[in-house]
Amino acid sequence: MADKILDTVLLLALPASGKSEVRRYLALLPEEECRRDFHMGPTVQLDDFPYVHMMRRIDDLLQSQGKARLFFQAPDRGFADGRDWGTLIHLINEDHADLVSRKEEKPSSAAMHLMGRIDAAASKVGLPNRLGDLPEQLRSEIADKLEAESREQLKDKHANYPDSLEGKTLVIEFARGGPQGSDMPIPGPMGYRYSLSHLSEAILGKACVLYVWVTPEESRRKNEARADPDDPGSILHHGVPIDVMLNDYGCDDMDWLEQNSDRPGTIRIESRGKEYHLPVARFDNRVDKTSFIREDQASWAKADVEAVHNGLKGALDKLIAAV
């Protein structure tokens, strides 16, 4: 087991639970220590948040021109059609396939390319061609305003490609949930059960789950504490509107999935006519262990580092024993 490393870790939790801080901690850890204590090679990371941010940017630009929003009910509310939770997963699937093949796109317009990708991913969950059906002039105006940001996002995507994934651990982060007080299981398209079922076979066949465990109340507290209105596109500092926190992330179904799996220590996911049993472990962050990671590393207190390190080690030891 000493030489064994985790291939693909799905880093899941409610918003502001500490997922992104965990990713930063892993990325800053010396390679040998990460392998020895956490059974992980150098991490390669994927996240659906940049697509959520760009969908909101598109909606805001449409609204500023007096046009209807395409993705969200309002600037401070959730998706108009919940199937877009699946759209995000299919964008992750494409990012994963491109990462494996080291595919480098060179579009004349990065924004037009991104809008085409969003439409293509949405079609896989039965949604219409929303961006492609915009009037050509309007679509071009939106693309012009998003070009610099889209180009930077595409540049970051390509820069994330390692020479090889051999010896690396892929970390895929996303958050899912349902309305506060939901009965279980949370019906699709909300919740983890729905989104996990849309992950590609290439991901599901190698994945395990590291769940960062906080209460919905703690998630809302930390979301408010981390939010920086001057940096809405930041992985570490973006804030989720309170309506979304209550109606999209008021609870989640991870505990239900664990309790109702037919194999202890796993969650059972049905996808494309197959069953997958994903090993699962919890990093208990109900008492906040991770917020300090957003600060400069030089200011980290030894006791804080030990608490997060030991908590992660216990969870990851459980995962490596199960794969």
PyMOL commands that set and color helices and strands:
alter all, ss='L'
color gray80, all
select helices_A, chain A and resi 19-28+31-38+49-64+84-101+110-123+136-159+191-197+201-204+216-226+242-247+254-259+291-294+297-299+302-322
alter helices_A, ss='H'
color red, helices_A
select strands_A, chain A and resi 8-12+43-47+169-174+207-213+266-271+274-284
alter strands_A, ss='S'
color yellow, strands_A
deselect
rebuild
show_as cartoon
